[in-house]
Amino acid sequence: MALLRAREVVMARFRPMLAVHDVTEQQWRVIRVLGEESPLDASEVAERASILAPSLTRIIKALEARRLITRGKFADDGRRVQLAIAPDGIALMDAVLPERQQIFDALEHRHGVEALDRLLDMLEALIERELADPAPPDEAKSLAEMEES
């Protein structure tokens, strides 16, 4: 519960920023993933953004309609969906950067840079260990599944 509560209290600081730009949390995660590396296979985007495939399909349509991402096929495998950040998506990321940075700066001021760095390192280590030894499928429920319920 502590991890979920921590996520919620931190995301509460970012939700108003996203709302101003009419972007949902899931849409923002897709934009961020593609902003960091693009193009990517749709399944890779879903994994990195912790979004289930059916939800990603809906998100892709919405982001593509707003010209924030592009969708295509890989030249070597026409069955795979290729997603990329579009110029308008990059412009959105640039537009939110100052406010996003203010939020991060406030978190660093409140909690300390070293404490946040340690926390992020610990979370990354936890993710790596859990991915190396995942829970059985019938016991595991992904973040994406919890968000949708």
N, C-alpha and C positions, 0 to 999 in steps of 0.2 A: 504494500500500500504506500509505503514511503516514496518509492520511485514514481508511482502515479501521481501522488500529491505534489511532489517536486516538479514534475512535468507541468502539471496544471498551474501551479503558482507562477512558474517562469513564463509559460505560454500566455498567461493573463496579461503580461506586459507587452507581448507582441500582437495580440489579437486586434487591438485598435488600429495599429499600423496596417495590418492586412485588410481590415475592414475598409479603411480609407481608399485602398486600391482595389476593392471588390475581389479579393482573392481569399479562398478558403485555406485552412492550414494544409490540407492535403495537396491542393494546387501549388501552394508555396513550396512544399517539399519537392514536388516534381520539378518546378522551376529551378530551385536551388541545386538539385542533383544535375540537371542538364546544364546549369550555369557553371558547374565545377568541371564537368566532362561531357563533351557532346561531339558527335552523335553517340547514342547508346541504343542497344536493343531494349525493347519495351520491357522484357522480363527483368533485365538488369535494373532499369529505372524502378520497377515495382519493388524489387528487393532492397535497393538502396534507400528508397523513400518509405519503406514499410507500408506498402499499399497493396491490397489484394488486386488480382488481375481484373475482376469485373468492375471494381471501382476505378482502376486506372483507365479502362476503356472510356468511362464517362468523363473522367478528368481530361483525358486527351482530347475528346471532342470539344469540351468547353475551352480549353487553352488554345486549341487550334482555331476555333471560331474567333477568338480574340487576337489571333495572330501572335501569340506569345511563344508558341512552339511550332515546329513543322513535323510532319509525319511522312515517311517514305518507306522504301524497301531497300534492303541491303543488296548490292550488286551480285554478291556471291550466293545469296540465298533469298529469293523473292518471297519466301514464307515468313521471314522475320521482319517485324516492324521496327523501323529505325526512327528514333525520335531525336530532335535537335532543338536547341534554344534558337529562337528567331530574334531578329533585331529588336522587335518590340519587347520581347522577353528580357533581353539585355538592358534595354532602356528602363524597364520596370525595376530590375535589380539595382540599377544605378540610382533610380528615383528613391528607393527605400533605404539605400545605403546610409545616408546621414542619420535618419531616425533609428535604424537598426544599430548603428554604431553608438548612438546616445544610450540606447537600452543596454547594450553590452557594457559601456563605460559605467553606467549606474550600477549594474550588477557587480562589476569589478570594484567599484568604490565601496559598495555595501559589504561585500564579502572578502575582498582582497584578491589580487591577481594570483598569488601563489595558491591560495585555497581553491580558486576556480580551476586553475591548471591541474592541481592534484585531483580534484573531482573529475574533470574531463578525462585525465589519464586513467583513473580508476574505472570510470564507466566504459572506456574503450577496452580495457583489460577484461572487464566483466563480459562485454559483448563477444570478444574474441574467444574467451573460455567457453561461453555458452554455445557459440556457433561450432566450436570444435567438438562439443559433446551435447548435441541438442536433445531436448525432451522428446519422448515418443510422440508421434503425431496425434494420437488420441488424447494425450495429456496437455499438449501445447496449444495455446491460443495466441495468435500473433497480435501485436499492437494494432494492426489494421483491423483485425476481426473485432477487437474490443471497442475500437472507435466507432465501428459501424453498428454495434448492438445497442 
